[in-house]
Amino acid sequence: MSDAPLIAGVELGGTKCIAVVARGTEILRERRLPTTDPATTLAGLSEALAEWQAEMPFTALGIGTFGPARVSPEAADCGQILPTPKPGWTGARVLDHFADRFAVPMAFDTDVGAAALAEGRWGRARGCSTHAYVTVGTGIGIGIVANGQVLHGALHPEAGHLRVRRRRDDAFAGVCPFHGDCLEGLASGPAIAARIGGDATHIADDHPVWSDVGAELGELMATLILTVSPECIVIGGGVGGGRPALLDRIRDATAGALAGYVPGADRAALETLIGPPGLEARAGPMGALALALSTLD
Amino acid sequence: MSDAPLIAGVELGGTKCIAVVARGTEILRERRLPTTDPATTLAGLSEALAEWQAEMPFTALGIGTFGPARVSPEAADCGQILPTPKPGWTGARVLDHFADRFAVPMAFDTDVGAAALAEGRWGRARGCSTHAYVTVGTGIGIGIVANGQVLHGALHPEAGHLRVRRRRDDAFAGVCPFHGDCLEGLASGPAIAARIGGDATHIADDHPVWSDVGAELGELMATLILTVSPECIVIGGGVGGGRPALLDRIRDATAGALAGYVPGADRAALETLIGPPGLEARAGPMGALALALSTLD
């Protein structure tokens, strides 16, 4: 790795941000900040990068951000945060902030698009032509890589807000402020907390709430398989990551929804098609680094 | 167009097949055959091509087929029909049949993937980086183009079989032999015929069945927008094509399902985002020609 290029990455999360500089996959410096207002947050991140740059001149910068964000390089407002309930961030010119300070190639994408790219480069989805990364935590986010490129389209995937089919016996109204019982309103951390009146991260694997959540996430998997036919779906995040029992429920529900229709996606195949991240909790900063590397390919 | 290359195309449909030879988009010869057993059908098509080749030596061949089919060029069984209820066609080596007879570059894809490519090259989706083509007829099929390439993944889209959310007051059991009330089981031509006990192509625009069908197709649109974020969705096929009133119902339902969440996809934007084919009924053979041209790019 000693001849790998020096690269830098920024992950802009809903509650915290991380800046890193790395040689290949080896992270040499890291700074963590709380996400507050855009001016303070972005200044803190670029200060860290500027300090490191003198000592370790990085050759590219990748930026992964919470959404919605304008990620199409052709758009006039590329690099900006789109209308968001997060105070002060609507219209924040994230990419411009860094482009004004560092004269290196930059790539800007969603945090989940970046994580999908990292899982394809170094993680569970290595060698896949088309794969997806799903984070299930405070929200539900999806990144899709097709033919080696993060899929953007007009905006970027927002599949956390899919209206999945409801189970007949599940009457929970959901917590999404836009849709009520869309997937995020039914199966995100806050949704699970609202269902049981407690913290979603400390629920035993045999709690009945996982039947509904597993079924609803299975509907998302079936939707992804029927729509973009990924060779691999990685499930991470505070709720989705590190829960083998939930993964099994999700696989069962996926197979049930597909009902044997899709060649190569029966229950046995889903054992490898759907799985945990290869990069574990490092997907965020590694995603930003994968974006940086994509500018040098 | 006189300096455009001579190209050939084959469309393999569920009930009929078409072979064409063209200069650019100008079709010079065309032959139509019923789809019977693979040996007879493929021989009829290659016979037509062989006749034309002597007189008009075409430089590439595109083949668009009903699915499921193996379309990944890397796969050992690329060019074959996958397990299908259509008698005799499971395992049919379609691409090999033509590759054994014609020494020109060939591209093989689904009929809907090919139609999506043609709508991107010459039709409604010109200039889009990511778009979708949806046919609603005997079945419901979807082709997606992302960054100029037909999206394959592990198989190809099969989004006709999505389990869309049901309307509470719609108790129709559906006609899909695999899933009952998946989208195709609810909103395809045979499904509509089963709902009303008559032919779907002769139903007045104000018939109540269109409320359910429009709502269900709107769920598909919302799913596509939330998953692959197309800049344009083209709706064609025997049921979906040429019905402005149905398109309006679909747009209304899509806007309802998205509930204002997706920037750039409000009801006014859907007026242009979702629309009829630019190529009308020619999408099939034009799709095959677009595939042929893709080998020359």
Contacts between the chains, C-beta under 8 A, distances in Angstrom:
chain1	res1	chain2	res2	distance
A	68	B	263	6.1
A	72	B	129	7.6
A	74	B	129	7.9
A	82	B	263	5.2
A	83	B	263	6.4
A	129	B	72	7.6
A	129	B	74	7.9
A	129	B	152	7.4
A	129	B	153	7.1
A	130	B	151	7.1
A	130	B	152	7.0
A	130	B	153	3.7
A	130	B	154	7.0
A	142	B	227	7.5
A	144	B	227	7.7
A	144	B	228	7.3
A	146	B	146	5.2
A	146	B	147	7.5
A	146	B	149	7.9
A	146	B	151	5.7
A	146	B	153	7.2
A	147	B	146	7.6
A	147	B	147	7.1
A	147	B	149	5.9
A	149	B	146	7.9
A	149	B	147	5.9
A	151	B	130	7.1
A	151	B	146	5.7
A	151	B	228	6.2
A	151	B	229	7.5
A	152	B	129	7.4
A	152	B	130	7.0
A	152	B	229	6.8
A	153	B	129	7.1
A	153	B	130	3.7
A	153	B	146	7.2
A	153	B	228	5.5
A	153	B	229	3.1
A	153	B	230	5.5
A	153	B	231	6.4
A	154	B	130	7.0
A	154	B	229	4.9
A	154	B	230	6.7
A	154	B	231	4.6
A	154	B	264	5.7
A	154	B	265	7.6
A	154	B	273	8.0
A	155	B	229	4.7
A	155	B	262	6.5
A	155	B	263	6.3
A	155	B	264	6.3
A	155	B	265	7.9
A	156	B	229	6.0
A	157	B	226	6.8
A	157	B	227	5.7
A	157	B	228	6.9
A	157	B	229	6.3
A	158	B	225	8.0
A	158	B	226	4.9
A	158	B	229	7.4
A	158	B	261	7.1
A	158	B	262	6.0
A	159	B	226	5.0
A	159	B	227	4.9
A	161	B	226	5.7
A	161	B	258	7.9
A	161	B	261	5.6
A	161	B	262	7.9
A	162	B	222	7.7
A	162	B	223	6.2
A	162	B	226	5.4
A	162	B	227	7.4
A	163	B	165	4.7
A	163	B	219	6.5
A	163	B	222	6.7
A	163	B	257	5.6
A	164	B	165	7.1
A	165	B	163	4.7
A	165	B	164	7.1
A	165	B	165	5.2
A	165	B	166	6.9
A	166	B	165	6.9
A	178	B	259	5.1
A	178	B	260	6.8
A	178	B	261	4.5
A	179	B	259	5.3
A	179	B	261	6.8
A	219	B	163	6.5
A	222	B	162	7.8
A	222	B	163	6.7
A	223	B	162	6.2
A	223	B	223	6.2
A	223	B	227	6.7
A	224	B	227	7.0
A	225	B	158	8.0
A	226	B	157	6.8
A	226	B	158	4.9
A	226	B	159	5.0
A	226	B	161	5.7
A	226	B	162	5.4
A	227	B	142	7.5
A	227	B	144	7.7
A	227	B	157	5.7
A	227	B	159	4.9
A	227	B	162	7.4
A	227	B	223	6.8
A	227	B	224	7.0
A	227	B	227	5.0
A	227	B	228	6.7
A	228	B	144	7.3
A	228	B	151	6.3
A	228	B	153	5.5
A	228	B	157	7.0
A	228	B	227	6.7
A	228	B	228	6.5
A	229	B	151	7.6
A	229	B	152	6.8
A	229	B	153	3.0
A	229	B	154	4.9
A	229	B	155	4.7
A	229	B	156	6.0
A	229	B	157	6.3
A	229	B	158	7.5
A	230	B	153	5.5
A	230	B	154	6.7
A	231	B	153	6.4
A	231	B	154	4.6
A	257	B	163	5.6
A	258	B	161	7.9
A	259	B	178	5.1
A	259	B	179	5.3
A	260	B	178	6.8
A	261	B	158	7.1
A	261	B	161	5.6
A	261	B	178	4.5
A	261	B	179	6.8
A	262	B	155	6.4
A	262	B	158	6.0
A	262	B	161	7.9
A	263	B	68	6.2
A	263	B	82	5.2
A	263	B	83	6.4
A	263	B	155	6.3
A	264	B	154	5.7
A	264	B	155	6.3
A	265	B	154	7.6
A	265	B	155	7.9
A	273	B	154	7.9
